[in-house]
C-alpha cells in the first residue's frame, strides 16, 4: 500500500494486558489525510501471545482495515513464533 499524496495522520488507541503467560493487545486506528479534510479508513489490530517455559513465544496477530476513501478493505492474519537464547 502506498502513502496517499495528501499525507497520512494516524490517530490511535491501544490497550494491552497479561493473564499469566498470555499477553493480549488491541489497537484501534483512524487514518485521515494530512493536508485535506478526508478520512481514509480505520483499522483494528489484535495480538495474542504465549511465552513458554523453554523461552519460545507463540503468537497470533490479526489486522482488519476498513476503507472509507482510500484503498480497499483488507484483513490479514499471521501466526508466528520466536525463540530466545
Buried (B, 14 or more C-beta within 10 A) or exposed (E): EEEBEBEEEEEEEEEEEEEEEEBEBBBBBBBBBEEEEBEBBBBBBBBBBBBEEEEEBEBEBBBBBEBBEBBEEEEEEEEEEEEEE
